[in-house]
Amino acid sequence: MSQTRTLPISKRGMSFETFMWAFTRLTALGMYFFIFVGVVGAIMMGAIKDMTFVEVIRWALVSNPGHVEYTNVPDIAPWAGAFWRAVASGMFLTALAHGIHGVIVIFDDYVATAKGRDWNRYSNMALFFVVMAAGLYLIWTA
């Protein structure tokens, strides 16, 4: 019989890879949370009688007042408040961080050199900040 090799939790430690593994799982849960807030919030604001299911899901994925503009919702002013912009910002930042980390991990699997992996990480982090600035600007000024 072979005995499995396991380390006790006290000796495992917290490596960067372990942290990033947890980060990926937590950002996925965060996206589910923001979608749930969007769906529940839309239903509480009367979307159940003024919007189709597809429109509610579209709103939940990106809480943009433009998604409500061409529906049967009579007054879109409550849909353009700071709370919904904050929800949209949270969803955007969570999804962006999750996606950029995924791209980094995929490229790391195929890039053989340490220099190439560093270039991949730095270029993707630069891309993260550029897209983050553009996305937040659009969410808060549109």
N, C-alpha and C positions, 0 to 999 in steps of 0.2 A: 504494500500500500504506500502510495506517495502522500506526503504531507504537504499541504499548501503553505506557501511562504507568504506571510503577511506581517506587516509591521504594525505595532500598536499606534494608535492615533497620536500619542504623545511624541513618537519618534519620526513621524512622517514629515512634519514641517509644512510650510506654505511656500511652494516655489512659484515662480512667475507663471509657469504653464498651468499649475493648479488654479491660480488666481484667474487666468484668462479662460480656463474651462468653466469656472463658476460665472465669470462675466458673461459668457455666451448664453448660459442658461438663464441668468437673471435678466438680461436684456430681452430674451424671448418672452419671459413672463411679464416683463414691463410692457411689451407691445400688446399682449393679451389684456393687461389691465387698462391701457389707454383705449383699446377697442371696446372693452366692456363699458367704460365711462362714456364713450361716445354713443353707444347704442342705448344705454339706460338714459343718458341725458336727453337724447333726441326723442325717445318715447315719452319722457316726463314733460318735454316741451310741446307735446301735441303732435309729433311727427306721425304717430300711428294713424291719424285720420287725414293728414295732409301730404304724406309722402309714401311712396312704394317701398317695399323691402329693400330693393336695390339702392334706392336713394338714401335710406337709413344706413346701410352698410357703407356706402360711399362717404357719407358724413362721418361715420365712425372711424374710417381709415384715415381721412384727412379732414379735420374739422375746419373747413373753409366756407365762409358765408356764400361764396359763389356756387357751392354745391346745393344751396337752398334756394337760390335766386329764381330758378326756373321750375320750381315745384309749386304745389298748391298752398304753401305756407303763406298766410296773409301778411305777416309782419316779420321781416328778416332781421330787424334791429337786435333782438335778444341773441340771435345766432352769431352776431359779430362782436360780442363782448370780449373783454380781456381774459375771462376764464377759458373761453373756447380757444382763444389764441394760445394760451398757456398749455392747454391740452394738445393742441396741434403741434406746438413746439416740443413738448415732451415726447410725443409719438415720433416726430421727425428725428429728434436727436437720438432716441433709443434705437430706431430702425437704422439710422445712418451709422451709429457706432457698431451695431450688430453686423451690418453688411460689410463695413470696412474691415472689421476684424476677420470676418469670413474670407474676404479676398486675400488678406495677408496670410492666413493659414493655408489657403489653397496654393498661392504662389510659393510659399515656403516648402511645400511638398515637392515642387518641381524645380526649384532653383538649387543648384548644387553648391555654389560658393557662398562663403560668409559675406563677401562684399555684395553679391547679388541680393542676398536676403536683407542686408542693411539698406540697400538702395530701394528695395521693395517696400520696406517698412517706412522709410522716410518719405518716399513719394506718396504712399497711401495716406500717411498722416497729413502731409501737405494738402492732398486732395480732400481729406476730411475737413480741414479748417476752411478751405475755400468753399466747399459745398455747404458747410454749416453756416458760414456768414451769408451766403446768397439765400439759402433757405429761410433762415430767421428773418432776414430783411424782407423777403416776400411775404412771410406769414404775418409780420407785424405792420407792414405798410399797405398791403393789398386791400 
